Amino acid sequence: MKKLLFVLAVSMAIGLGVSVASAATRCNPVLTPGEDLARVAANCPPSTTFTIKDGTYKLSRAVNASSGDSFKGVYSDGTRPKIDANGAEMAFNVGGTNRVTISGLSISGQSAKPRRGR
C-alpha cells in the first residue's frame, strides 16, 4: 500500500494525474465462473486475450469488445463454457471494432430483436 501511495504522490507531483480508481483497477483476463465478464472486459486494454474457464457466466450487460480482443473458452469435458446473455439483445458488442475473435463458447439467452415493419 505504501508503494501505491508513493507512486500516486510522485505521479501527481510531476503532473501525470493518475487517479486512485485507475491505479487500483486491474485487468485479469483469466476468468472463472461467477466473475463478471462484461466488467472484466471493460477494465482491460484493446487486444486482450480473455481465457474463459469452463462453467456458466450470466451477463449483467453485453460485453463491449475492443479491437483485437480474443475471447477463448477453455474446457476439457466436451462442453464449452456457457455465456448466458440473460435476455439481452446481444452477448458481445463488437460494433466499431475489428479483429475480434470469439471461440470455444456456448452462447445462449439472447432476446429476439424486434422486427421492423415490412
Sequence and secondary structure as in RCSB ss.txt:
>XXXX:A:sequence
MKKLLFVLAVSMAIGLGVSVASAATRCNPVLTPGEDLARVAANCPPSTTFTIKDGTYKLSRAVNASSGDSFKGVY
SDGTRPKIDANGAEMAFNVGGTNRVTISGLSISGQSAKPRRGR
>XXXX:A:secstr
 HHHHHHHHHHHHTT    HHHHH     EE TTS HHHHHHTS TT EEEEESSEEE SS EE  TT EEEEE 
SSS   EEE TT S SEE TT  S EEES EEE          
